[in-house]
Amino acid sequence: MNKKLISLILCIVMLLSVVTACSGGESTTTTAAPAGETTTEGASEETTEPAADFAGEELSILVSQGWMDNHYDGIIARFEEEYSVTVDLQTIPADQYEDLLQSKLTSGTATDIFWIQSNPFAIESVLVDPSAYCMDFTDAAWADVIPEERLSSCMADDKLYGLMTWTNSPEYVLMYNKTLFAELGINEAPTSYAELLAAAEKISAEGITPWFIPGADGWQHQLAFFQIGGIYEEAKPGLYEGLNNNTETFANNEKMLEVLTQMKEFNDKGYFGEDWIGSDSTNMTNMFGDREIAMAMANPGYINQVIEETGTTDEFALCLIPLGDNQNYPTNPAGPIMMGYKDTAHPELVKAFFDFVTTDESLQERLDAHPAWTNLAVNEDVVNIEQHWLPAEEELIANVDDSKRLTSVLQTGTKFTNDYWMDFGADMVAYFTGQIEVNDVLENMDNNRAKSAELQNDPAWN
């Protein structure tokens, strides 16, 4: 073999070695196409960075109970396997979460990912200076997954700080046993407090709790007051604007006082349950299935959960919460959002997790695994998933006049209100049990909101 040919062969071998080294061999892994992207027929799957890049790392997540739970288990398991990492999911009881999160943020010991309950005012209200604690995701591809009406709850100072993939159902309306109602001669869902009270009297006479509220959960009983924000605005037009400009107060608001008084009447009559303050939601499905309760606040998908877990043949339906004669839809662009910690030691792994949970596959898996959801609020122009709307919720939505959808729930439409959700709930219980007066509950909220306004230097409170 002549020398020129040998030299040519050696050059080719060396060139191939360099190409192989640069390509990283065959260590790359594949994933589903990101949300909003589709692969053409016959095309190869998209590749991500090699899983080995993160091998052995741990991703820590701090979350309040009810925001991730076991409907993320499958997604987390796939993420751990694909990237050869471990996810440390720290689920905290709702009544302890806010204090623990603030402690970790201020001490510099926050987890790689953390969650907050958000609304258009919440990021700055809860975190005060989000740029000090949060990763900036403004240019993230997954931003397109979030529908336009919910983006304001994920942003502050025109920067995207959080990811919200929540349900778009009529949240926390009254779910009731339609079969039981009919048997007792209650042929229509209550649309006023008088009708609700009359129905409760009939139900209670049968030894059944009319409207069960799991008070021990710490966060559910407040919903009955806050989800009907539209009736407060309807009773006093301009209220929300006044609350946000510090020209109106919760205290002495006639409709709010009326609603709290009605709730106390239900408590005094035992219509929420004999020991509702000390009872949690653990057994609520069985309570519905066994006809121990007739109504409870729930999301529409809970109907499926009750039927599947108990085998009951009863039919269930939904109605708006008629305290204060409310018939306003619980419009709510808010919900929990997932955020990345700015000082995380694993920023690229955090980004990979956000990318992973927003693929079509993960979004569908999350919806299918959630026992109480029938849909996800996502931008369906870029996300391809199958929603599972129930006839009961479609009927409820169809029967609400558009004029009754204009006002957000109270905790979303007013500044600094949601920050004191747990405090307000504790004050409600104190009022129901005779420890404070009804207007004290509202005055305490005004005082607490003023504290948050001062922290944020809101000019309306200066």
N, C-alpha and C positions, 0 to 999 in steps of 0.2 A: 504494500500500500504506500503510495507516495506521500511525502511530507505535507503537501498542500491539502490533500484529502483528510489526513489525520488532524491537521490544525482546524479544518472546517468542522469536523465532527466534535472536537473538543469545545469549540466556540458554541455550537448548538447545545451541547450538554450543559455548559455553564449558564447559558441564557435560560434554559428550562429550569435550572436550579434556582435562579434568581426569581423567576416568575412564580414558582411554587412557594418560595419563602415569603414573597410579598402577599400572596393570596391567603396565607394562613392555612394551607392544606384544606382538609374537609371538615373543619371544626365549627363552621357556621351552622346556625339552627334556623328554622323557618317558623313563621307565625302567620296567623290570619291577617288579611289586609286590614289596615286601620279603618276605623269608622269613617264612612264617607268616601272610601276608595273601593273600587271593585277590580278584580282581575279579569282579563279577557279570557274567553274559552281557550283552553290549551296552553295558556301562559303558565310559567312556573310561579311558585309561591314567592312572596317577598321575603327577603332575608333581613334579619336584625343583626345587631352586633353579636359576636360570639358569646354564648352563655358563660364561657370560662372567664370573661371579663369580670363577672360578679361572683364567681364561684366562692362559696364559703362566707359571703357577707350576710349580715342580718339586717332586715328592714323592720324598724319598730313603728307601730301605729297606735295612737291613743284615740279612743272613740267612746262616745257615750252609748249606753245601752239602748238598743233599738235602731241604731243607725247603720250598723253592718250586720251584726249577729250571724247566724249560720247561713244566711242567703249569700254570703261571700265565700263560704268554705270551699266550694268547687273552684272558684276563680283563684283564690289564694293557693290552693293545692297545685293547680296548673302552673301558676307563676313560679312557685318554689321549684317545681320539677324542671321547667324550661330554663330557668336561670341558675339552678343549683344554689339557691339561697334559702334562708330561713326567714319567715315572717313572724314577728313577735306582736301579736294582736292583743292589746290591752284594753279590755272593755270595762268601763267604769259605770257604776250606778248613776242614774241621771241626777240625783240630788247631791252628788259629790263631784261631778265632772267639772263644772265651771271653776270651782276653787282649785282643784288639782291642776287643771290646764294653766290657769294664771300663775300658779306657783312654779310650774315647770318652765314656763316662758320667761318669767322674771329672773329665775335662778340660772337660766342657760342650760337646763337639763331636759329640754323638750325632746320628744320622739321625732324620728325622721319625717313622719306624717302625722298630722293631727286634724281634728274636725271641730267646726263650730256650727251652731245653729244660726243661719244667716237670713237676712232680708236686705232691702236696699240701703239700710242704715247701719247694719250690724257689724260689718268688718271693722270700720273705724270705731264703732261704739265698744265692741268687745275687745279689740286689740289696740285701740288708740293710735298706735303708729305701726300699721301693718308692714311697712317697708323694713322695720327693724326685726321682724320675726318671720316673714313669709317669702318664699321663693316667688319670683315674678314669672308667670306663665303666659305673658301677653302674646308671644309668638307661637305658642304650642298648637300643633295641628288639631288636637282634640277640642280646641275651643269651639269649633263648628258644631260639635255635638250638642252644646247647650242651646236651647231655644232662646230667641231674642228676648222674650218677656222675663226670663230668669237671669240674664246676664248681669243685670244691675245688682243682684244679690251676690255675685261672684267677683265684683270689681270695686276698686277704690282708687281715686285719683287717676282714672283712665287706665289702670293696670289690672290685669287679670290675675287674681290671687288664688281662686278656688274653683273646684269642679263640683257642680251640682247635677246629679242624675237621680231625680226624685220622681214620685208619681204625680200624675195630673188629674187624678180622681177628685171628686168632691170630698175633701178630707174631713174626717171626724164630723160627719153628720150623724143623725140618729138611725141606727139599724134596729128594726123591730120585727117581731114574730107576727107576720101577716096572718098566718093560720090561726094563731091564738087570738089575735085581735078579732077576727071574724067570728070565732066561737063565742066570744064575749059580747058580740053585738057592736063592736067598734069597727065600722065598715070603711072608715076613712082615716088616713093618717092625720094626727092633730096639726092644725095650722095656727093655733093661738094658744096662749097659756091656759085659758079656760078649758079648751078642749083637751090639752095635755093633762090638766089636773083631773078632769072628769074620767079620762081613760085610766089614769093611775089609780083612782078610787076603785074602779071595777076590777082592775088587775090585782090590786092589793087584797081585795075581799076574797080572792081565790088562793091566798097564801103565796103569791108570786111577787117577787120584787119588781116594781114597775120599771125603774130606770137605774140600772146598776152602774156605779162609778167606782173604779178601783183607786181609792184614795191613797193607799200605801205606796203606789207607784210614784207619787210625789209630783207628777206633771200632768195628769189627765184631767183632773176636775176643773182646772183653769180653762180648759178648752170650751166648756159650756158658756163661759163669759166672753172669751175673746173671739171665738169663731163667728159670732154674730155682730161683728163690728158695724156692718151695714145698717143695722137698726139704730145704732147710736148716732150715726151720721144722718140718717133719715129723720130722726127725731129732732136733731139740732144741726141743720145744714151749715157746713163750714167748720164743724168740730175738729176734724182731722187737721185742717190747715191751722186752726187755732192751737191745737196741741203741739204741732210742730213749730209754731212761732211763739210759744209760751204766752199766748193770750187766752187760752182756755185751760181748764183743769179737769182731772178725773173727779175730784172732790165736788160734792153737791150736784153732780150730773144726775138729773131726775131719772133718765132711762137706765143708767147704770145702777142706781140705787134700787130701782124697781126690779131689775134682773137678780141682783144679789138677794133681795128680800124674797123673791119667788124661790130661789134655790134654798134659802134657809127654811122656807115652808116645806119644801120637799124633804129636807133633812129632818125637820121636826116630826113629820108624819111617817118617817121611816121609808119613804119611797125610793131612796137611793140604796137601800139595803141596811140591815140591822147594824152591821159594823163595817160600813163601807170605808170609813176613814182608815181602818186597820187592815183592810183587805186589798190584795193586789190582783193583777189580771191573769195570774198563772192558770187559774181554772175557769176562765170566762167562757171558753168554747164549750166545755161540759155544762156550765150553768145555762147556756143557751139551749144546748141539746136536750138537757133534762127539764127544761121549762122552769128552772128556778128563777130566771129573769126574763123579762119581756122586751126590754130595750137597753141599749148601751151605745155610747159614741164609738164609732169605728169607721175604718175605710171600707169601701165597697167589697174589696176582695175578701174581707173577713167572712162574708157570707159563704164563700167556697170553703174556707177553712173550717167553719162550724159544721157544714154538711159532710165534708170529707172525714173529719176527725170523730164525729159523733154518730154518723149514719142516720140522723134525723130526717124524717120526710116532711117536716114543716117547711113552709115557704116563708122567706124573709124578704123584706123590702127596706127602702130608705126614705127618710124625710128630713127636712131642714129642722134645726133646733128651734122650737117655737117660743122659747123664753122671751118675754117682752113683746110677744106677738110677732117675732121675727120671721120673715120669709125671704131674707136676702141670702144669696149664694155665697159660700165661704171662699171667695176669690183669694188666692194666695200664691204669689210668685216665689215664695221663699221655701226654705228647707235646709237641712244640714249640708255643709260643703266640706270637701276634703282639701287640705292645704299642705304644702311642703314647708318644712322648717328651714329657714334661711341658712342656719349654721350647721345643717346636717353634714355628717362625715361621708354621706353616700348620695350626693346630689344626682348623679347619673342613674343610680338605681331607683331613686324616687321618681325621676322622669319616666323611666321604663315602666314603673308600676302604673302611673297615670295613663301612659299609652296603652298598656295592657288591658286595663279595666274599661277602656272606651272603645275597644273593638266591637264589632257586631256580635261576635261570639260571646264575649263577656257580658255585654248588655242583655242579650237574650237569656243567657244563663242566670243572670241576676233576677230578671223579671220572672222567669219560670220557677226559680227557687224560693221567691218571696211568697209566703203563705197568704198575705193579705193584700197583695197588689194585683191589679189587672192591666196596668200599663206603665210606661215610663215617659216622663216629659222630656223628649229629645227632639232634635231637629230632624224630622222624618225626610227631609230633602237629602240628607247625607247619611242617615242611619237606616239600615235595612233589618228591621226586626218585626216579629209578629206580636201585635198587641192583643190583649184578652178582655176587652171591655165587656162588662156584664149588662144584661138587659135592664136590671134594676137601676144601675147608675145611669145608663142611657135614658131611661124613662125620667129619672129625677132631673137630669140636665135639661132634657127637652121641655119640661114643664116649668122651668124658671124663666121669667121674663127677662129680657136683656137689660132692662132698667134696674134690675135687682142684682146685677153683676158688677156694678161700677165701683164699688168700694171694697178695698182689701180688708181682710181680717184685721182686727185692731192691733195685734202684735206686729204685723208687717207694715201697716200704713202709718204708724206713728213712731217718732224717734224715741229711742232709749227705753221703750216699753218692754220689749222681749228680754232685755238684760235682767229684769227683775221678775221673771216668770216664776221661779221657785219661791221667792219672797211673797209674791202676791198669793200664790197657792197656800202658803202657810198662814197668811192673814185671813184668807177665806175660811180656813178651818177654825182659826181663832174666833172669827165672827159666828160661825155656825154653832160653836160650842160655848158661846156666851162670854168669851174673854175680852172681846172688844166690840165696839159699835160698828154698824154697817159703814158709816162714812169714814171711819178710821182706815178701813181697807183701801179706800180710794185716796185718802190723804197721804197714806204711806207710799202709795205709788207715785204721787206727785213729788214727794220729798226724795224718793230714790231716783226718779228721772232727773231731778235737778242736780243730783250728785254726778251723774254721768255727763250731763251737759257742761258742768263746771270742768270736769276732767278734759273734755274736748274743746273747751273754750268756745262753746257755741254762743255766738253773739246775741241770740234771742234771750239768753239767760243772764247776760252780763248787765 
